[in-house]
Amino acid sequence: MSQFAEYAICLLLLTGGAFTLIGAIGLARLPDFYTRLHGPTKATTVGVGAIMLSSVIYFSSRDGSIGISEILVTVFLFMTAPVSANILAKAAMHMGVRTVENTQGKPWDQ
Amino acid sequence: MFDRLSFPQPWLSLILFVIWQFLSDGVSGASVVLGLILAWSIPQMTQAFWPERPTFFKSWRMPAYLMRVIFDIVVASFQVAKLILSPRKPRPMFVAYPLELEQPLAITILASTISLTPGTVSVDVSDDNKILLVHALDAENGDDVIDAIRTRYEKPLLEMFE
């Protein structure tokens, strides 16, 4: 494996790890349900993306072929993450989860 | 009778078949057979969820749109990370976004984009598909959020689907 690939993998893994950690910190620190939803679905988008990219680089520099399955995993993740976030938010809205005081605007009932 | 044996959405079937070949470890007899079964059964099972077929859209504009979304995800992730780590409290806000898009598939893509880009989650779409409720993590006023979504994401989608 070339030196360049190794540095790239290290950098991507560290970036991915840092963003995933920040997402987890956000989950603990943010004040209400809706804001907490942003932590894990968002910061982790980049986190998982970076980790997947490092995996692609690792396997393609080791085997000499591009790891299509990793790319597919990333694509599926990016397609399903917004759906689950949306369902969580919708469920919270229907249950009338309380929002933090300085929230502007209101969820609606219908 | 023959309905049950057909491929209601040929493109979806083809994509599923190709994806299955990539996911399984090399193309073999087993992966082709299983790929065919999946390509037939998944569109059959999900057919009820497509009340009307999405009309053809200008798919060559998709890559440029995806590049923009990926770029935005990276930029906005740093903003959200900074906000999470800073001691300042976020200023969350519900924004009712008036939709210009009309097709369900286009609205789904827009809502997913909004949810993927950090700082905003789409919460609900009104029953008449006119208003999208968006939750912003940190916003000063709602008009800025609406303007940003309108110019960056909805305009290109409108061009794609008109």
Interface residues (C-beta under 8 A of the other chain):
Chain A: F19 I22 G23 I25 G26 R29 L30 P31 D32 Y34 T35 L37 H38 G39 T41 K42 A43 T45 V46 G49 I68 S69 L72 F78 M79 A81 P82 V83 A85 N86 A89 K90 M93 T99 V100 N102 T103 Q104 G105 K106 P107 W108 Q110
Chain B: I19 F22 L23 I73 V74 A76 S77 V80 A81 I84 L85 K89 P90 R91 P92 M93 F94 V95 A96 A111 S112 T113 I114 S115 L116 T117 P118 G119 V121 S122 V123 D124 S126 D127 L133 H135 L137 A139 G142
